[in-house]
Amino acid sequence: MRKRSMICLPKSTWGVLASLFLAAASSAGASRSSVDATSRCPNVLFILTDQWRAQATGYAGDPNVRTPNLDTLAKEGLNFETAVSVCAVCTPYRAALQTGRFPLSTGMYKNDLYLDPNEYCMAEIFKDAGYNTAYVGKWHLDGHGRSAYIPPERRQGYEYWKVLECTHNYANSKYYDNNDPEVKVWEGKYDGYAQTKDAQAFIRRHAKDDKPFLFFLSFGGPHYTHKLSPKDLQKTYPPESLKLRPNIQFTEDFTEAQLRKELQGYYAHCTAIDQCVGDLRATLDELGIADNTILVFTSDHGEMMGSQGIKYFAKRHPYDEAIRVPFLLSYPKVTEGNARKISTPINTPDILPTLLSLAGIDIPDTIEGDDLSVLVKEPGREIDRAALTMQVDGTYGPDYRGIRTARYWYSEEPNAGRKLLFDCENDPYQMNNLVDNPEYAELQEKMAASLKAELIKVDDYPFADKTGYRQHLKRVSGVDRKGDRKKGKRKK
């Protein structure tokens, strides 16, 4: 049963309500506790990175990368060990995150499409509940060109706005400042540092406001271009010293020297963003609002980086390096120091309803993801479930549908006819495909049935390659494969 909606009223309003409540209690001779005049909904600080695979943190066991602030966050908060990208590419993931809906429901199945204005999105929901809303960094949901100005009516409810649709030039990173149509450039040699300072300034300005805030900070790294990560941090990762994953395979046009150079820049991005996370947490502590702030750190998808013989800058593939992402959550007011690891899979559409539930906000009927807030509230709680992932546009990788459980991965590809089944607990590098192994026939049958059940839920069974969806997407969402759209009002 869903929670009743909580509107985050200004402190002055709470004070009036408290006075009325006390007066009524006094006149009735009742003995009741007073309303806390400083009570309000939690702030939300959502930190999204781009192409950061789950394996590339210190707390996850990567022998190369230095992420001390994330390691501390993992020790002090909640570490969702099986966080999955519903579609391992930027635009589909971001649409699913903002709407709580699956890619084929929104029509956002590949990059550079336009998010339909009928969708009821994260910031609109929080704003309707009384929140200040802000977004800084990469957007990649507008579909009108990666450098185009995005007017207020296309910002899906975010009010404070310092955004560019998409760039990977981190050393000369441009953005639009709220309603100024003239493009600006983030100061300094690395945009993540400047974006963090802007976030800190916003939080300081609004920490004591009557209304809580939803601040969404979207970093570009560690997505390629890796050579544009901070030079001083690159020097701390000598390419020859880096340890490679055992499932890496090289080809004639993809050499070990190339991979090591890319890894150097990738890890430098990771450490730079880790520093930003540390700065943001310090600001929350400084202002005394950390306990009543839900902080999320995650990524839109991973990065193959040579694993399975797939070169760097690749993610549209049915393997853990691409689909699994870090997902850390801190909410001390609720978790009360019960830091822990959670193995239950959390999928992209699950994130929004879970946040809404934690904030005491009613979950709109349009949302397709599941509310997993019970995992946050109840230590030791786990749920047996499967997270559905997909690639509909197979231009840069195979079309596939797959499910990830806490232990297993299973996927099917309509074109190649290939199926994959991995025991990720005993085979973490996914080097032993168990499909058609007689010893695992029962497991394969069970996983295939589970995949079918998840696809039926989202009206995607039987599934086809991308050519079978173009008219469907136009009809369902008004979005065609070129990113055109219909005009319309959003639903509530």
KELUM-749803 format. One line per field, with one value per residue (C-alpha): residue number from 0; residue in three letters; x, y, z. Coordinates in Angstrom, 1 decimal. Each point is the difference from the previous one (the first is absolute). Layout:
# residues N
pos: NUM; ...
code: ALA; ...
u: X; ...
v: Y; ...
w: Z; ...
# end
This chain:
# residues 492
pos: 0; 1; 2; 3; 4; 5; 6; 7; 8; 9; 10; 11; 12; 13; 14; 15; 16; 17; 18; 19; 20; 21; 22; 23; 24; 25; 26; 27; 28; 29; 30; 31; 32; 33; 34; 35; 36; 37; 38; 39; 40; 41; 42; 43; 44; 45; 46; 47; 48; 49; 50; 51; 52; 53; 54; 55; 56; 57; 58; 59; 60; 61; 62; 63; 64; 65; 66; 67; 68; 69; 70; 71; 72; 73; 74; 75; 76; 77; 78; 79; 80; 81; 82; 83; 84; 85; 86; 87; 88; 89; 90; 91; 92; 93; 94; 95; 96; 97; 98; 99; 100; 101; 102; 103; 104; 105; 106; 107; 108; 109; 110; 111; 112; 113; 114; 115; 116; 117; 118; 119; 120; 121; 122; 123; 124; 125; 126; 127; 128; 129; 130; 131; 132; 133; 134; 135; 136; 137; 138; 139; 140; 141; 142; 143; 144; 145; 146; 147; 148; 149; 150; 151; 152; 153; 154; 155; 156; 157; 158; 159; 160; 161; 162; 163; 164; 165; 166; 167; 168; 169; 170; 171; 172; 173; 174; 175; 176; 177; 178; 179; 180; 181; 182; 183; 184; 185; 186; 187; 188; 189; 190; 191; 192; 193; 194; 195; 196; 197; 198; 199; 200; 201; 202; 203; 204; 205; 206; 207; 208; 209; 210; 211; 212; 213; 214; 215; 216; 217; 218; 219; 220; 221; 222; 223; 224; 225; 226; 227; 228; 229; 230; 231; 232; 233; 234; 235; 236; 237; 238; 239; 240; 241; 242; 243; 244; 245; 246; 247; 248; 249; 250; 251; 252; 253; 254; 255; 256; 257; 258; 259; 260; 261; 262; 263; 264; 265; 266; 267; 268; 269; 270; 271; 272; 273; 274; 275; 276; 277; 278; 279; 280; 281; 282; 283; 284; 285; 286; 287; 288; 289; 290; 291; 292; 293; 294; 295; 296; 297; 298; 299; 300; 301; 302; 303; 304; 305; 306; 307; 308; 309; 310; 311; 312; 313; 314; 315; 316; 317; 318; 319; 320; 321; 322; 323; 324; 325; 326; 327; 328; 329; 330; 331; 332; 333; 334; 335; 336; 337; 338; 339; 340; 341; 342; 343; 344; 345; 346; 347; 348; 349; 350; 351; 352; 353; 354; 355; 356; 357; 358; 359; 360; 361; 362; 363; 364; 365; 366; 367; 368; 369; 370; 371; 372; 373; 374; 375; 376; 377; 378; 379; 380; 381; 382; 383; 384; 385; 386; 387; 388; 389; 390; 391; 392; 393; 394; 395; 396; 397; 398; 399; 400; 401; 402; 403; 404; 405; 406; 407; 408; 409; 410; 411; 412; 413; 414; 415; 416; 417; 418; 419; 420; 421; 422; 423; 424; 425; 426; 427; 428; 429; 430; 431; 432; 433; 434; 435; 436; 437; 438; 439; 440; 441; 442; 443; 444; 445; 446; 447; 448; 449; 450; 451; 452; 453; 454; 455; 456; 457; 458; 459; 460; 461; 462; 463; 464; 465; 466; 467; 468; 469; 470; 471; 472; 473; 474; 475; 476; 477; 478; 479; 480; 481; 482; 483; 484; 485; 486; 487; 488; 489; 490; 491
code: MET; ARG; LYS; ARG; SER; MET; ILE; CYS; LEU; PRO; LYS; SER; THR; TRP; GLY; VAL; LEU; ALA; SER; LEU; PHE; LEU; ALA; ALA; ALA; SER; SER; ALA; GLY; ALA; SER; ARG; SER; SER; VAL; ASP; ALA; THR; SER; ARG; CYS; PRO; ASN; VAL; LEU; PHE; ILE; LEU; THR; ASP; GLN; TRP; ARG; ALA; GLN; ALA; THR; GLY; TYR; ALA; GLY; ASP; PRO; ASN; VAL; ARG; THR; PRO; ASN; LEU; ASP; THR; LEU; ALA; LYS; GLU; GLY; LEU; ASN; PHE; GLU; THR; ALA; VAL; SER; VAL; CYS; ALA; VAL; CYS; THR; PRO; TYR; ARG; ALA; ALA; LEU; GLN; THR; GLY; ARG; PHE; PRO; LEU; SER; THR; GLY; MET; TYR; LYS; ASN; ASP; LEU; TYR; LEU; ASP; PRO; ASN; GLU; TYR; CYS; MET; ALA; GLU; ILE; PHE; LYS; ASP; ALA; GLY; TYR; ASN; THR; ALA; TYR; VAL; GLY; LYS; TRP; HIS; LEU; ASP; GLY; HIS; GLY; ARG; SER; ALA; TYR; ILE; PRO; PRO; GLU; ARG; ARG; GLN; GLY; TYR; GLU; TYR; TRP; LYS; VAL; LEU; GLU; CYS; THR; HIS; ASN; TYR; ALA; ASN; SER; LYS; TYR; TYR; ASP; ASN; ASN; ASP; PRO; GLU; VAL; LYS; VAL; TRP; GLU; GLY; LYS; TYR; ASP; GLY; TYR; ALA; GLN; THR; LYS; ASP; ALA; GLN; ALA; PHE; ILE; ARG; ARG; HIS; ALA; LYS; ASP; ASP; LYS; PRO; PHE; LEU; PHE; PHE; LEU; SER; PHE; GLY; GLY; PRO; HIS; TYR; THR; HIS; LYS; LEU; SER; PRO; LYS; ASP; LEU; GLN; LYS; THR; TYR; PRO; PRO; GLU; SER; LEU; LYS; LEU; ARG; PRO; ASN; ILE; GLN; PHE; THR; GLU; ASP; PHE; THR; GLU; ALA; GLN; LEU; ARG; LYS; GLU; LEU; GLN; GLY; TYR; TYR; ALA; HIS; CYS; THR; ALA; ILE; ASP; GLN; CYS; VAL; GLY; ASP; LEU; ARG; ALA; THR; LEU; ASP; GLU; LEU; GLY; ILE; ALA; ASP; ASN; THR; ILE; LEU; VAL; PHE; THR; SER; ASP; HIS; GLY; GLU; MET; MET; GLY; SER; GLN; GLY; ILE; LYS; TYR; PHE; ALA; LYS; ARG; HIS; PRO; TYR; ASP; GLU; ALA; ILE; ARG; VAL; PRO; PHE; LEU; LEU; SER; TYR; PRO; LYS; VAL; THR; GLU; GLY; ASN; ALA; ARG; LYS; ILE; SER; THR; PRO; ILE; ASN; THR; PRO; ASP; ILE; LEU; PRO; THR; LEU; LEU; SER; LEU; ALA; GLY; ILE; ASP; ILE; PRO; ASP; THR; ILE; GLU; GLY; ASP; ASP; LEU; SER; VAL; LEU; VAL; LYS; GLU; PRO; GLY; ARG; GLU; ILE; ASP; ARG; ALA; ALA; LEU; THR; MET; GLN; VAL; ASP; GLY; THR; TYR; GLY; PRO; ASP; TYR; ARG; GLY; ILE; ARG; THR; ALA; ARG; TYR; TRP; TYR; SER; GLU; GLU; PRO; ASN; ALA; GLY; ARG; LYS; LEU; LEU; PHE; ASP; CYS; GLU; ASN; ASP; PRO; TYR; GLN; MET; ASN; ASN; LEU; VAL; ASP; ASN; PRO; GLU; TYR; ALA; GLU; LEU; GLN; GLU; LYS; MET; ALA; ALA; SER; LEU; LYS; ALA; GLU; LEU; ILE; LYS; VAL; ASP; ASP; TYR; PRO; PHE; ALA; ASP; LYS; THR; GLY; TYR; ARG; GLN; HIS; LEU; LYS; ARG; VAL; SER; GLY; VAL; ASP; ARG; LYS; GLY; ASP; ARG; LYS; LYS; GLY; LYS; ARG; LYS; LYS
u: 0.0; 1.4; 0.8; -2.2; 1.5; 1.9; 0.1; 3.1; -1.4; 2.0; 1.2; -2.4; -2.9; 1.1; 0.1; -3.5; -1.2; 1.9; -1.7; -3.4; 0.7; 1.2; -2.9; -2.5; 1.8; -0.1; -3.7; -0.8; 2.2; 1.9; 3.6; 1.7; 3.5; 0.4; 0.8; 3.7; 0.1; 3.4; -1.2; 0.1; 0.6; 3.6; 2.2; 1.1; 3.5; 0.2; 3.5; 0.0; 3.2; 0.4; 1.4; 1.3; -0.1; -0.8; 3.4; 2.0; 0.1; 2.2; -2.8; -1.0; 3.6; 1.5; 3.8; 0.8; -2.4; 0.1; -3.5; 0.4; -3.1; -2.2; 1.6; -1.0; -3.5; -0.4; 1.2; -2.4; -3.0; -1.7; 1.8; -2.4; 2.4; -2.3; -1.1; -0.9; -0.3; -3.4; 1.6; 3.8; 0.1; -0.4; -3.4; -2.1; 1.4; -0.6; -3.5; -0.7; 1.5; -2.0; -3.3; 0.2; -1.0; 1.5; 1.6; -2.7; -2.7; 1.5; 1.4; 3.4; 1.9; 3.2; 2.1; -1.1; -3.8; -2.4; -1.7; -3.7; -1.6; -2.8; 2.4; -0.4; 3.6; 2.1; 0.3; -3.6; -1.1; 2.3; -0.9; -3.7; 0.9; 1.5; 3.7; 2.5; 1.5; 3.3; 2.1; 3.6; 2.1; -0.9; -3.7; -0.2; -3.8; -0.9; 0.7; 0.3; 3.8; 2.8; 0.9; -3.5; -1.5; -2.7; -2.9; -1.8; -3.0; 2.3; 1.8; -2.5; -0.6; 3.6; 0.1; 3.7; 1.8; 3.6; 0.0; 1.2; -1.7; 3.2; 3.7; 3.1; 2.5; 0.6; 2.8; -2.1; -3.5; -2.9; -3.4; -3.0; -0.6; -3.7; -1.9; 3.0; 0.1; 3.7; 2.2; 2.6; 3.1; 0.6; 3.1; 3.2; 1.5; -2.5; -3.7; -0.8; 1.8; -1.9; -3.3; 0.6; 0.7; -3.2; -1.9; 1.6; -1.0; -3.6; -0.1; 1.4; -2.6; -2.9; 0.9; -2.2; -2.8; -3.6; 0.0; 2.3; 2.0; 0.5; 3.4; 1.0; 3.7; 0.9; 3.7; 1.4; 2.8; 1.4; -1.5; 2.4; 1.9; 2.4; 3.0; -2.0; 0.0; 2.2; 3.6; 1.3; -2.2; 1.0; 3.6; -1.0; -1.1; 3.1; -1.4; 2.6; -1.0; -3.7; -1.3; -2.3; -3.2; 0.5; -2.8; 1.7; 0.8; 2.0; -0.3; 2.2; -1.8; -0.3; 3.3; 1.1; 1.9; -3.2; -2.1; 2.5; 0.0; -3.8; -0.1; 2.4; -2.4; -3.1; 1.3; 1.1; -3.6; -1.2; 2.4; -0.9; -3.7; 0.7; 1.6; -3.2; -2.1; 2.2; -0.4; -3.8; -0.3; 2.2; -2.4; -3.0; 1.8; 1.1; -3.6; -1.3; -2.4; 1.6; -2.3; -3.1; 1.4; -0.4; 3.3; 0.2; 3.1; -0.3; 0.6; -2.1; 1.9; 3.4; 3.0; 1.3; 3.6; 1.4; -2.0; -1.3; 2.1; -2.1; 2.0; -0.3; -2.9; -2.4; -3.0; -2.9; 0.9; -1.5; 2.7; 0.5; 2.6; -2.7; -3.2; 1.1; 0.6; 1.0; -3.0; 0.6; -2.7; 0.4; -3.0; 1.3; -3.4; -1.5; 2.8; 1.3; 3.5; -1.0; 2.5; -0.3; 0.3; -3.3; 0.1; -3.6; 0.2; -1.2; -0.9; -0.1; -3.8; 0.0; 2.1; -2.6; -2.8; 2.4; 1.1; -3.5; -1.0; 3.0; -1.0; -3.6; -1.4; -2.7; 1.1; -1.8; -1.8; 2.1; 3.1; 0.8; 3.0; -0.4; 0.3; 3.0; 0.1; -0.6; 3.7; 1.1; -2.3; 0.4; 3.5; 0.6; -3.0; 0.5; -2.4; 0.2; -0.4; 1.4; 1.0; -0.9; 2.5; -0.2; 1.6; -2.5; 2.2; 2.8; 2.0; 3.1; -0.7; -2.4; -3.8; -0.7; -2.2; 1.5; -0.7; 2.4; -0.7; 2.2; 2.0; -0.8; 0.0; -2.1; -0.6; -1.4; 0.8; -2.7; 2.5; 3.0; -2.1; 2.6; -0.8; 2.1; -0.2; 2.5; 0.4; 1.4; 0.8; 2.3; 0.9; 0.3; 1.7; -2.7; 2.4; -2.0; -3.3; -2.2; -2.6; -0.8; 2.1; -2.1; 0.9; -1.6; -3.1; -2.4; 1.6; -0.1; -3.6; -0.8; 1.9; -1.6; -3.4; 0.9; 1.1; -3.2; -2.0; 1.9; -0.5; -3.8; -0.2; 1.3; -1.9; 3.2; -0.6; 0.9; 2.7; 1.6; 2.9; -0.2; -1.9; -3.0; -0.4; 0.0; -3.7; -0.7; 2.1; -1.7; -3.4; 0.7; 2.1; 0.1; 3.7; 1.4; 3.5; 1.1; -1.1; -3.1; -2.9; -3.6; -1.1; -2.0; -0.5; 1.6; -2.1; -0.5
v: 0.0; 3.3; 2.8; 3.0; 3.0; 2.3; 3.6; 1.7; 3.2; 3.1; 0.2; 3.0; -2.1; -2.8; 2.6; 1.1; -3.6; -0.6; 2.9; -1.1; -3.5; 1.0; 2.4; -2.8; -2.5; 2.5; 0.8; -3.7; -0.6; -2.6; -0.9; -0.2; 0.7; 3.2; 0.0; 0.6; 3.4; -0.9; -3.2; -0.4; -2.6; -1.1; 1.7; -2.1; 0.3; -2.3; -0.4; -1.7; -0.9; -1.2; -3.4; -1.0; -3.7; -1.7; -1.7; 3.3; 1.0; -0.8; -1.4; -2.4; -1.3; 1.7; -0.3; 3.2; 2.8; 2.3; 1.0; 0.7; 2.1; -2.5; -2.7; 1.9; 0.6; -3.8; -0.7; 2.5; -0.4; -2.5; -1.8; -1.5; -2.6; -1.0; 3.3; -0.4; 2.4; -0.7; 1.0; 0.5; 3.2; 3.6; 1.3; -3.2; -0.2; 3.6; -0.1; -3.1; 1.7; 3.2; -1.7; -3.4; -1.6; -2.5; 1.1; -1.5; 1.7; 3.5; -0.7; 1.0; -3.0; 1.6; 3.2; 3.5; -0.5; 2.5; -0.8; 0.4; 2.9; -2.3; -1.8; 0.9; 0.2; 0.0; 3.8; 0.6; -2.5; 1.5; 3.5; -0.8; -1.3; 3.4; -0.5; 2.4; -1.7; 0.4; -1.7; 0.5; -1.8; -2.4; -0.4; -2.0; -0.2; 2.9; -1.3; 3.4; -0.1; -0.6; 3.7; 1.5; 2.3; -1.8; 2.4; -0.3; -1.9; -2.8; -0.4; -2.5; 2.0; 1.0; 3.7; 0.8; -1.0; -0.1; -2.6; -1.0; -2.8; -2.0; 0.6; -2.1; 2.9; 0.2; 2.5; 2.5; -0.9; 2.3; 0.5; 2.3; 2.0; -0.2; 2.2; 1.6; -1.2; 0.9; -3.0; 0.1; -2.0; -1.7; 1.6; -2.0; -2.9; -2.6; 0.6; -2.4; 2.2; 3.1; -1.8; -1.2; 3.5; 1.2; -2.8; 0.9; 3.6; -0.9; -2.3; 2.7; 2.5; -2.3; -2.2; 2.0; 0.8; -0.8; -2.5; -3.0; -0.4; -2.6; 0.7; -2.2; 0.2; -1.8; -0.5; -0.8; -2.3; -2.6; -0.2; 0.2; 2.4; -1.4; 2.1; 3.1; -1.2; 2.1; -0.3; 0.0; -3.1; -1.7; 0.1; -2.0; -2.9; -1.1; -2.2; -2.7; -0.5; -0.7; -3.5; -1.2; -2.1; -3.6; 0.0; 2.7; -1.1; 2.0; 0.3; 1.4; 3.4; 0.0; -0.4; -0.3; 3.3; 1.7; -1.5; 0.9; 3.6; 0.2; -1.6; 2.7; 2.7; -1.9; -0.5; 3.6; 1.0; -2.3; 1.5; 3.5; -0.7; -1.8; 3.3; 1.8; -2.4; 0.6; 3.8; -0.3; -2.2; 2.4; 2.8; -2.0; -0.6; 3.6; 1.2; -2.6; -1.5; -3.3; -2.1; 1.3; -0.2; -3.0; -0.2; -2.4; -0.7; -2.1; -0.1; -0.4; -3.1; -1.7; -0.3; -3.2; 1.3; -3.1; -2.7; -2.8; 1.4; 3.1; 3.2; 3.1; 2.5; -2.9; -0.8; -1.4; -3.6; -2.6; -0.3; 1.3; 2.5; 1.8; -0.5; 0.2; 3.4; 1.2; 1.0; 1.5; 1.6; 1.9; 1.1; 0.0; 1.1; -3.3; -2.4; 1.1; -1.2; -3.4; 0.0; -3.1; -1.7; -0.8; -2.8; 0.4; 1.4; 3.6; 1.0; 3.5; 0.4; -1.0; 3.0; 2.7; -1.8; -1.0; 3.6; 1.2; -2.5; 0.9; 3.7; -0.8; 1.0; -1.9; -2.1; 0.9; -2.7; 0.6; -1.4; -3.6; -0.6; -1.6; 1.8; -1.7; 2.4; -3.0; -0.9; 3.3; 0.0; -3.6; -1.3; -3.5; 0.1; -1.5; -0.7; -2.8; 1.9; 0.4; 3.3; 0.2; 1.6; 0.6; 1.3; 0.9; 1.9; -2.4; 2.4; -0.2; -3.3; -2.9; 0.4; -2.0; -0.5; -1.2; -0.4; 0.4; -1.6; 0.3; -3.0; -0.8; 1.7; -1.3; 1.7; -0.8; 1.7; -0.1; 0.5; -2.1; -2.6; 0.0; -0.6; 0.7; -1.5; 0.8; -0.9; 3.4; -1.2; -2.7; 1.6; 3.7; 0.7; -1.8; -2.3; -3.3; 0.1; -2.6; 0.0; -3.6; -1.5; -3.0; 0.6; 3.5; -0.9; 0.6; 3.3; 1.1; -0.9; 2.0; 3.1; -0.1; -0.2; 2.9; 2.1; -0.7; 1.1; 3.3; 0.7; -0.7; 2.6; 2.7; -1.3; -1.1; -3.7; -1.4; 2.6; 0.7; 2.0; 3.8; -0.1; -1.4; 3.0; 3.2; 0.2; -1.2; 2.8; 2.7; -1.3; -0.4; 3.1; 2.3; -0.5; -1.4; -1.1; 3.5; 1.5; 1.8; 0.5; 0.9; 3.0; -0.7; 0.6; -2.2; -2.4; 0.0
w: 0.0; -1.0; 2.5; 0.2; -1.6; 2.3; -1.1; 1.3; 1.5; 1.0; 3.6; 0.5; -1.0; 2.3; 2.8; -0.6; -0.1; 3.2; 1.8; -1.2; 1.1; 3.5; 0.5; -1.0; 2.3; 2.9; -0.4; 0.0; 3.0; -2.0; 0.6; -3.4; -1.4; -2.0; -3.7; -0.7; -1.6; -1.7; -1.5; -3.8; -2.7; -0.7; -2.5; -3.0; -1.5; -3.1; -1.5; -3.4; -1.8; -3.6; -1.0; 3.5; 0.3; 3.3; 0.2; -0.1; 3.6; 2.9; 2.1; -2.9; -0.1; -3.0; 0.7; -1.9; 0.7; 3.0; 1.2; 3.7; 0.4; -1.8; 2.1; 3.1; -1.3; -0.6; 3.5; 1.6; -2.2; -2.2; -2.8; -2.6; -1.5; -2.8; -1.5; -3.7; -2.9; -1.7; -3.3; -0.1; -2.0; 1.1; -1.2; 0.7; 3.5; 0.8; -1.2; 2.1; 3.0; -0.4; -0.7; 1.9; -3.3; -2.4; -3.4; -2.2; 2.1; -0.5; -3.5; 1.3; -1.3; -1.4; 0.3; -1.1; 0.1; 1.5; 3.3; -0.6; 2.0; 1.0; 2.4; 3.7; 1.1; 3.2; 0.5; -0.8; 2.6; 2.7; -1.0; 0.4; 3.4; 1.0; -0.9; -1.5; -3.1; -1.7; -2.7; -0.9; -2.6; -2.9; -0.9; -3.3; -0.1; -2.2; -3.5; -1.6; -0.5; 2.5; 0.2; -0.2; 2.6; 1.9; 1.0; 3.3; -1.4; -1.0; 3.3; 1.5; 3.3; 0.8; 1.0; 0.7; -3.1; -1.2; -2.7; -3.4; -1.9; -0.5; -0.1; 0.7; -0.3; 3.7; -0.3; -2.0; 1.2; -0.9; 1.6; 0.1; 3.1; 0.9; -2.5; -1.7; -3.6; -0.3; 0.5; 2.8; 0.9; 3.4; 1.6; 0.4; -1.8; 1.2; 0.0; 2.8; 2.5; -1.1; 0.0; 3.5; 1.2; -1.5; 1.7; 3.3; -0.4; -0.7; 3.0; 2.3; -1.3; 0.4; 3.0; 2.4; -2.4; 1.0; -2.9; -0.4; -3.2; -2.7; -1.5; -3.0; -0.9; -3.2; -0.7; -3.4; 1.1; 0.1; -3.5; -2.9; -0.8; 2.6; -0.9; 1.2; 3.6; 2.4; -1.0; 3.5; 0.8; -3.2; 1.2; 3.0; -2.2; -2.1; -2.8; 0.5; 3.7; -0.6; 0.5; -2.7; 0.4; -0.9; -2.6; -2.2; -3.5; -2.5; -3.8; -2.8; 0.2; 3.8; 1.7; 3.6; -0.2; -1.1; 2.7; 2.8; -1.3; 0.1; 3.4; 1.3; -1.0; 1.1; 3.5; 0.2; -0.7; 2.7; 2.6; -1.0; 0.5; 3.2; 1.3; -1.1; 2.0; 3.0; -0.3; -0.3; 3.1; 1.9; -0.9; 1.2; 3.3; 0.3; -0.3; 2.4; -2.6; -0.8; 2.2; -1.8; -3.5; -2.3; -1.9; -3.0; -2.0; -3.2; -3.7; -3.2; -1.2; 0.0; -2.4; -1.6; -0.2; -1.8; 2.0; -2.2; -2.8; -0.3; -0.2; 2.2; -0.5; -0.4; 2.2; -2.0; 0.8; 2.2; 2.6; 3.6; -1.0; -2.0; 1.9; 3.6; 1.6; 3.5; 2.2; 3.4; 2.2; 3.2; 2.1; 3.6; 1.5; -1.2; 0.0; 3.4; -0.5; -1.4; -2.9; -2.1; -3.4; -1.8; -2.6; -1.3; -3.5; -0.5; -3.6; -1.4; 0.1; 3.7; 1.0; -0.2; 1.8; 2.7; 0.5; 0.1; 2.6; 2.2; -0.3; 0.9; -3.4; -1.8; -3.0; -3.2; -1.8; -3.1; 1.6; -1.0; 2.4; 3.4; 3.3; 1.8; 3.0; 2.3; -0.8; 1.4; 3.1; 1.1; 0.7; -1.3; -2.4; -3.4; -2.9; -2.6; -3.2; -3.5; -1.7; -3.7; -2.4; -3.7; -3.2; -2.6; -2.4; -1.0; -2.0; 2.2; 1.6; 0.0; 0.5; 3.2; 3.0; 3.3; 3.7; 2.9; 3.3; 3.1; -1.3; -3.7; -3.4; -2.9; -3.4; -3.4; -3.4; -2.8; -2.9; 0.9; 1.8; 2.8; 3.6; 3.1; 3.4; 2.7; 3.7; 1.0; 3.5; -1.1; -3.3; 0.6; -3.3; -1.9; -1.9; 0.2; -1.9; 1.5; -2.8; -1.2; 2.8; 1.1; 3.6; -0.1; -2.2; 2.9; 0.8; -3.6; -0.3; 3.2; -1.2; -3.4; 1.6; 2.3; -3.0; -1.8; 3.1; 0.3; -3.7; 0.2; 2.8; -2.4; -3.1; -1.7; -0.6; -2.4; -0.7; -3.3; -1.4; -0.4; -3.3; 1.8; 2.3; -2.1; -0.6; 3.5; 1.5; -2.1; 1.1; 3.7; 0.7; -3.0; -0.3; -3.2; -0.7; -1.0; 3.2; -1.3; 2.4; 0.4; 2.1; 3.1; 3.7; 2.6; 1.9; 3.7
# end
